[in-house]
């Protein structure tokens, strides 16, 4: 593997890994539903505002949709905390690395989200102040929608980069990461899902019995055309999502592929096919009753969303399996090295403590041990011989060390040790005689 392998922090997980993975999939699906409704609602509010320039009832509809955007926005943020925390827990080395590589844009998410939310509230609460200034009114909506469109692209770039550590050395900021294979295709797939889910939500929302009284439309039959309008978007978004899904599948790097992942995709994709047929029937029916099979349509897409969420996690696990294993190995090696270094430090401390407890040992080891073995004659005589020669006479050892000579023809002259103090010489002599 040529990818960088960071060392992990060896902390225990707060819960079993399998439980956290299930929780991640569930929490992400709840979060992404509200993200879709926030983004899709902002898009549809803008479209209906523009359409309302000619048909005033669509202006009223745009205002009603905008009221749902701020609610879904708050829910999207709150529900996004859990999956973000779990991602950081399960994939900390990968997610930290990818976040750092696009750091400037990743940090810019906070001010951009703040600005988008302020614009959303401005658009909602000052609606009637700006309604007679269409350029400003639509401009605020367009800027808000543009931010809501761009922010998910940052998140998608980050989580995509997280999956492929082999690309990390090539990345030079956000835009180079955004242009890596698979990012823009996944973004188009996500965008079509936002339109699909929001369109179906608006089909249901505008079909409520109290909706016409709440909106005060000038013509009662316009609700039928509005609901067909949203059904048409849902149908088109579904077709577009299938096409972009096939493109995403073809562009996905091979390391995350598995037969299990492919089977999940087939199951999730095929479960949406009946919904396409039912939507087409509702669109082409001449009668105003277009609610046939609506619950079944929602059930199909709910099941497909669940399966795709599981498949998404399955691909992530496959893609990162080798990298996670390499991190585990590197972390284990690091911890073993830390343990060994700690043991060596403890041993060195014990040796120093032992030497300090025996007077003269340290000085003897530094100055004398190279030539005097405990029992064997080496360069100089063994300690046993010195003890026998100078028994109970440490001053004799001190005198000889200060003015050494040569006692044996076959030995070399002992060098002097002028650098040793009397205290050191005394300690050495006592150590030799007591050793």
C-alpha positions as CSV (number, residue, x, y, z in Angstrom):
1,X,0.0,0.0,0.0
2,X,1.4,3.4,-1.1
3,X,-1.1,5.4,1.0
4,X,0.1,7.2,4.1
5,X,-0.4,5.1,7.2
6,X,-1.0,7.3,10.3
7,X,-0.7,6.0,13.8
8,X,-4.0,5.7,15.7
9,X,-4.6,6.8,19.3
10,X,-5.1,3.5,21.2
11,X,-8.3,4.4,23.0
12,X,-11.2,1.9,23.5
13,X,-14.4,2.5,21.5
14,X,-17.3,3.8,23.7
15,X,-19.5,0.9,22.4
16,X,-19.1,-2.3,20.4
17,X,-18.0,-1.5,16.8
18,X,-21.0,-3.4,15.3
19,X,-23.4,-1.3,17.3
20,X,-21.7,1.9,16.3
21,X,-21.9,0.9,12.6
22,X,-25.7,0.2,12.9
23,X,-26.1,3.5,14.7
24,X,-24.1,5.3,12.0
25,X,-26.3,4.0,9.2
26,X,-29.5,4.8,11.1
27,X,-28.4,8.3,12.2
28,X,-27.1,9.2,8.8
29,X,-30.4,8.2,7.1
30,X,-32.4,10.4,9.5
31,X,-29.9,13.3,8.9
32,X,-29.9,13.0,5.1
33,X,-33.7,13.0,4.8
34,X,-33.8,16.4,6.4
35,X,-30.8,17.6,4.4
36,X,-32.8,16.6,1.2
37,X,-35.9,18.4,2.4
38,X,-33.9,21.5,3.3
39,X,-32.1,21.6,0.0
40,X,-35.0,20.5,-2.2
41,X,-37.4,22.9,-0.4
42,X,-35.0,25.8,-1.0
43,X,-34.8,24.8,-4.7
44,X,-38.6,24.4,-5.1
45,X,-39.2,27.7,-3.3
46,X,-36.9,29.5,-5.7
47,X,-38.5,27.8,-8.7
48,X,-42.0,28.6,-7.5
49,X,-41.0,32.2,-6.8
50,X,-39.9,32.6,-10.4
51,X,-43.0,30.8,-11.6
52,X,-45.0,33.1,-9.4
53,X,-44.0,36.1,-11.4
54,X,-46.6,35.0,-13.9
55,X,-48.9,33.0,-11.7
56,X,-49.4,34.7,-8.3
57,X,-50.6,31.5,-6.6
58,X,-47.2,30.0,-7.1
59,X,-45.8,32.9,-5.2
60,X,-48.0,31.9,-2.3
61,X,-46.9,28.3,-2.7
62,X,-43.2,29.4,-2.6
63,X,-43.8,31.2,0.7
64,X,-45.5,28.1,2.2
65,X,-42.6,26.0,1.1
66,X,-40.1,28.4,2.5
67,X,-41.7,28.0,5.9
68,X,-40.7,24.3,5.8
69,X,-37.1,25.0,4.8
70,X,-36.1,26.7,8.1
71,X,-37.6,23.8,10.1
72,X,-35.9,21.1,8.0
73,X,-32.7,23.1,8.2
74,X,-32.7,23.0,12.0
75,X,-33.5,19.3,12.0
76,X,-30.8,18.6,9.5
77,X,-28.2,20.3,11.7
78,X,-29.3,18.6,14.9
79,X,-29.6,15.2,13.3
80,X,-26.2,15.6,11.7
81,X,-24.3,15.7,15.0
82,X,-24.6,11.9,15.7
83,X,-23.3,10.6,12.3
84,X,-20.5,13.2,12.4
85,X,-19.4,12.1,15.9
86,X,-19.6,8.4,15.0
87,X,-17.6,8.9,11.8
88,X,-14.9,10.6,13.9
89,X,-15.0,7.7,16.3
90,X,-14.9,4.8,13.8
91,X,-12.7,6.4,11.2
92,X,-10.7,9.0,13.1
93,X,-7.3,8.7,11.2
94,X,-9.0,8.8,7.8
95,X,-11.5,11.5,8.5
96,X,-9.0,13.7,10.3
97,X,-6.6,13.4,7.4
98,X,-9.2,14.2,4.7
99,X,-10.5,17.1,6.8
100,X,-6.9,18.5,7.1
101,X,-6.2,18.1,3.4
102,X,-9.2,20.4,2.5
103,X,-8.8,22.4,5.7
104,X,-9.5,25.9,4.4
105,X,-12.8,24.9,2.8
106,X,-13.7,22.6,5.7
107,X,-13.4,25.4,8.2
108,X,-15.3,27.7,5.8
109,X,-18.4,25.4,6.3
110,X,-19.2,27.2,9.6
111,X,-19.5,30.8,8.2
112,X,-21.2,29.5,5.1
113,X,-23.8,27.6,7.1
114,X,-24.3,30.6,9.3
115,X,-24.8,32.9,6.3
116,X,-27.2,30.4,4.6
117,X,-29.3,30.2,7.7
118,X,-29.4,34.0,8.1
119,X,-30.5,34.3,4.5
120,X,-33.1,31.7,4.9
121,X,-34.6,33.5,7.9
122,X,-34.4,36.8,6.1
123,X,-36.1,35.3,3.1
124,X,-38.9,33.8,5.3
125,X,-39.6,36.6,7.8
126,X,-39.1,39.5,5.4
127,X,-41.0,37.9,2.6
128,X,-43.8,40.5,2.4
129,X,-41.2,43.4,2.6
130,X,-39.5,42.2,-0.5
131,X,-42.4,40.8,-2.5
132,X,-42.7,44.0,-4.6
133,X,-38.9,44.0,-5.3
134,X,-38.6,40.7,-7.3
135,X,-35.0,41.2,-8.2
136,X,-34.0,41.5,-4.5
137,X,-36.5,38.9,-3.4
138,X,-35.4,36.2,-5.9
139,X,-31.7,37.2,-5.4
140,X,-31.9,36.4,-1.7
141,X,-33.5,33.1,-2.5
142,X,-30.9,32.3,-5.2
143,X,-28.0,33.1,-2.9
144,X,-29.4,31.1,0.0
145,X,-30.1,28.2,-2.4
146,X,-26.6,28.4,-3.9
147,X,-25.0,28.1,-0.4
148,X,-27.3,25.2,0.4
149,X,-26.1,23.6,-2.8
150,X,-22.4,24.2,-2.3
151,X,-22.1,23.1,1.4
152,X,-23.1,19.5,0.8
153,X,-20.4,19.3,-2.0
154,X,-17.8,20.1,0.7
155,X,-19.0,17.3,2.9
156,X,-19.2,14.9,0.0
157,X,-15.6,15.8,-1.1
158,X,-14.4,15.2,2.4
159,X,-16.1,11.8,2.9
160,X,-15.0,10.7,-0.6
161,X,-11.4,11.7,0.1
162,X,-11.5,9.8,3.4
163,X,-12.3,6.6,1.5
164,X,-9.2,6.7,-0.7
165,X,-6.0,7.3,1.2
166,X,-3.9,6.6,-1.9
167,X,-5.0,9.9,-3.3
168,X,-3.9,11.9,-0.2
169,X,-0.4,12.7,-1.5
170,X,-1.9,14.1,-4.8
171,X,-4.4,16.5,-3.1
172,X,-3.6,20.2,-3.1
173,X,-6.7,21.6,-1.4
174,X,-10.4,21.4,-1.8
175,X,-10.8,21.8,-5.6
176,X,-8.2,19.2,-6.4
177,X,-10.0,16.8,-4.0
178,X,-13.4,17.7,-5.6
179,X,-12.1,16.8,-9.0
180,X,-11.0,13.3,-7.9
181,X,-12.9,10.4,-9.5
182,X,-16.5,9.9,-8.3
183,X,-17.1,13.1,-6.4
184,X,-19.2,15.1,-8.9
185,X,-21.1,12.0,-10.0
186,X,-22.0,11.3,-6.4
187,X,-23.0,14.9,-6.0
188,X,-25.4,14.7,-8.9
189,X,-26.9,11.5,-7.5
190,X,-27.4,13.3,-4.2
191,X,-28.9,16.3,-5.8
192,X,-31.5,14.2,-7.7
193,X,-32.3,12.5,-4.4
194,X,-33.0,15.8,-2.8
195,X,-35.4,16.8,-5.6
196,X,-37.1,13.4,-5.5
197,X,-37.7,13.3,-1.7
198,X,-38.8,16.9,-1.6
199,X,-41.1,16.6,-4.5
200,X,-42.8,13.5,-2.9
201,X,-43.0,15.4,0.4
202,X,-44.7,18.4,-1.4
203,X,-47.1,16.0,-3.2
204,X,-48.3,14.8,0.3
205,X,-48.1,18.3,1.9
206,X,-50.2,20.0,-0.8
207,X,-52.7,17.2,-0.7
208,X,-53.7,17.8,2.9
209,X,-57.3,18.9,3.4
210,X,-56.4,22.1,5.2
211,X,-53.7,23.2,2.7
212,X,-56.0,25.2,0.4
213,X,-57.5,27.1,3.3
214,X,-54.0,27.8,4.7
215,X,-52.6,29.0,1.4
216,X,-55.6,31.0,0.3
217,X,-55.2,30.2,-3.4
218,X,-57.3,32.2,-5.9
219,X,-58.4,29.1,-7.7
220,X,-59.2,25.8,-6.0
221,X,-58.2,23.6,-9.0
222,X,-54.7,24.9,-9.1
223,X,-53.7,22.5,-6.3
224,X,-54.2,19.7,-8.8
225,X,-51.7,21.2,-11.2
226,X,-49.3,22.0,-8.4
227,X,-49.3,18.4,-7.3
228,X,-48.8,17.2,-10.8
229,X,-46.0,19.7,-11.1
230,X,-44.3,18.0,-8.1
231,X,-45.1,14.5,-9.3
232,X,-43.4,15.3,-12.6
233,X,-40.3,16.5,-10.7
234,X,-40.3,13.3,-8.6
235,X,-40.6,11.1,-11.7
236,X,-37.9,12.9,-13.6
237,X,-35.6,12.9,-10.5
238,X,-36.0,9.2,-10.1
239,X,-35.0,8.5,-13.7
240,X,-32.1,10.9,-13.4
241,X,-31.0,9.2,-10.1
242,X,-31.0,5.8,-11.7
243,X,-28.8,7.1,-14.5
244,X,-26.4,8.9,-12.2
245,X,-26.4,5.9,-9.9
246,X,-25.1,3.7,-12.8
247,X,-22.5,6.3,-13.5
248,X,-21.4,6.4,-9.9
249,X,-21.2,2.6,-9.8
250,X,-19.1,2.6,-13.0
251,X,-16.7,5.2,-11.6
252,X,-16.3,3.8,-8.1
253,X,-12.7,2.6,-7.4
254,X,-12.5,-1.2,-7.3
255,X,-11.1,-1.6,-3.8
256,X,-14.5,-1.1,-2.2
257,X,-16.4,-3.5,-4.5
258,X,-17.7,-6.8,-3.4
259,X,-20.5,-9.1,-4.4
260,X,-22.4,-8.3,-1.3
261,X,-22.2,-4.6,-2.2
262,X,-23.4,-5.3,-5.8
263,X,-26.3,-7.4,-4.5
264,X,-27.4,-4.6,-2.1
265,X,-27.3,-2.1,-5.0
266,X,-29.5,-4.4,-7.2
267,X,-31.9,-4.9,-4.3
268,X,-32.2,-1.2,-3.6
269,X,-32.4,-0.2,-7.2
270,X,-35.0,-2.8,-8.1
271,X,-37.2,-1.8,-5.2
272,X,-37.7,1.6,-6.8
273,X,-39.0,0.2,-10.1
274,X,-42.6,-0.3,-9.0
275,X,-42.7,3.3,-7.7
276,X,-41.7,4.5,-11.1
277,X,-44.7,2.7,-12.7
278,X,-47.1,4.0,-10.1
279,X,-45.9,7.6,-10.5
280,X,-46.3,7.3,-14.2
281,X,-49.9,6.1,-13.8
282,X,-50.7,9.0,-11.5
283,X,-49.1,11.5,-13.9
284,X,-50.9,10.2,-17.0
285,X,-54.3,9.8,-15.4
286,X,-56.8,12.4,-16.6
287,X,-58.8,12.4,-13.3
288,X,-57.8,14.7,-10.5
289,X,-57.3,11.8,-8.1
290,X,-53.5,11.3,-8.3
291,X,-53.1,9.8,-4.8
292,X,-53.4,6.2,-5.9
293,X,-50.5,4.0,-4.6
294,X,-48.9,7.0,-2.9
295,X,-48.2,5.1,0.3
296,X,-46.7,2.2,-1.7
297,X,-44.5,4.7,-3.6
298,X,-43.2,6.1,-0.3
299,X,-42.7,2.5,1.1
300,X,-40.6,1.6,-2.0
301,X,-38.4,4.6,-1.7
302,X,-38.0,4.2,2.1
303,X,-36.9,0.6,1.6
304,X,-34.5,1.6,-1.3
305,X,-33.1,4.4,0.9
306,X,-32.4,1.9,3.8
307,X,-30.7,-0.6,1.5
308,X,-28.6,2.1,-0.2
309,X,-27.6,3.4,3.2
310,X,-26.4,-0.1,4.2
311,X,-24.6,-0.5,0.8
312,X,-22.9,2.9,1.3
313,X,-21.5,1.7,4.6
314,X,-20.5,-1.7,3.1
315,X,-18.5,0.0,0.4
316,X,-16.8,2.3,2.9
317,X,-15.8,-0.7,5.0
318,X,-14.5,-2.6,2.0
319,X,-12.5,0.5,0.7
320,X,-10.9,1.1,4.1
321,X,-10.3,-2.5,5.2
322,X,-6.6,-2.7,4.1
323,X,-5.9,0.8,5.4
324,X,-7.5,0.2,8.7
325,X,-5.6,-3.1,9.1
326,X,-2.3,-1.3,8.3
327,X,-3.1,1.4,10.9
328,X,-3.8,-1.3,13.5
329,X,-0.5,-3.0,12.7
330,X,1.4,0.3,12.8
331,X,-0.3,1.3,16.1
332,X,0.5,-2.2,17.6
333,X,4.2,-1.8,16.5
334,X,4.3,1.7,18.0
335,X,2.8,0.5,21.3
336,X,5.3,-2.4,21.4
337,X,8.1,0.0,20.8
338,X,6.8,2.4,23.5
339,X,6.5,-0.6,25.9
340,X,10.1,-1.7,25.1
341,X,11.4,1.8,25.5
342,X,9.6,2.1,28.8
343,X,11.1,-1.2,30.1
344,X,14.6,-0.1,29.0
345,X,14.1,3.2,30.8
346,X,12.9,1.4,33.9
347,X,15.9,-1.0,33.7
348,X,18.3,1.9,33.3
349,X,16.7,3.7,36.3
350,X,17.1,0.5,38.4
351,X,20.7,0.2,37.3
352,X,21.5,3.7,38.2
353,X,19.6,3.3,41.5
354,X,21.6,0.1,42.3
355,X,24.9,1.7,41.4
356,X,24.1,4.7,43.5
357,X,23.3,2.4,46.4
358,X,26.8,0.7,46.1
359,X,29.6,3.2,46.8
360,X,32.2,3.3,44.1
361,X,30.5,1.0,41.7
362,X,29.7,3.7,39.2
363,X,33.2,5.1,39.3
364,X,34.7,1.6,39.0
365,X,32.6,0.8,36.0
366,X,33.6,4.1,34.3
367,X,37.3,4.0,35.0
368,X,38.4,0.4,35.9
369,X,36.1,-2.2,34.6
370,X,37.6,-2.2,31.1
371,X,40.9,-3.7,32.4
372,X,39.9,-5.5,35.6
373,X,37.4,-8.4,35.5
374,X,35.9,-9.9,38.6
375,X,37.6,-13.3,38.3
376,X,39.6,-13.4,35.0
377,X,42.9,-11.6,34.3
378,X,42.5,-9.4,31.2
379,X,44.6,-6.3,30.6
380,X,45.1,-6.1,34.3
381,X,44.8,-8.5,37.2
382,X,41.4,-9.8,38.3
383,X,39.6,-8.3,41.3
384,X,40.1,-11.5,43.2
385,X,43.9,-11.1,42.9
386,X,43.7,-7.4,43.9
387,X,41.6,-8.2,47.0
388,X,44.1,-10.9,48.0
389,X,47.0,-8.5,47.6
390,X,45.4,-5.5,49.3
391,X,43.2,-7.2,51.9
392,X,42.2,-4.7,54.6
393,X,44.4,-2.1,52.9
394,X,42.3,0.3,50.8
395,X,45.0,3.0,51.2
396,X,47.4,0.7,49.3
397,X,45.0,0.6,46.3
398,X,44.7,4.4,46.5
399,X,48.5,4.9,46.6
400,X,49.0,2.5,43.6
401,X,46.3,4.2,41.6
402,X,47.9,7.6,42.2
403,X,51.4,6.4,41.2
404,X,50.9,3.2,39.2
405,X,53.8,1.1,37.7
406,X,54.4,-2.3,36.3
407,X,54.7,-5.3,38.6
408,X,54.7,-8.1,36.0
409,X,57.0,-8.4,33.0
410,X,54.1,-9.7,30.8
411,X,51.7,-6.9,31.6
412,X,51.5,-3.3,30.5
413,X,52.1,-0.3,32.7
414,X,48.9,0.9,34.3
415,X,48.0,4.5,33.3
416,X,47.5,7.2,35.9
417,X,44.1,8.5,36.9
418,X,44.8,12.1,38.0
419,X,41.2,13.1,37.2
420,X,39.9,11.0,40.1
421,X,39.5,12.7,43.4
422,X,40.5,11.2,46.7
423,X,36.8,10.6,47.6
424,X,36.3,8.7,44.3
425,X,39.5,6.7,44.9
426,X,38.4,5.8,48.4
427,X,35.0,4.7,47.1
428,X,36.6,2.6,44.4
429,X,39.0,0.9,46.7
430,X,36.3,0.0,49.2
431,X,34.1,-1.3,46.3
432,X,37.0,-3.6,45.1
433,X,37.7,-5.0,48.5
434,X,34.0,-5.6,49.2
435,X,33.1,-7.0,45.8
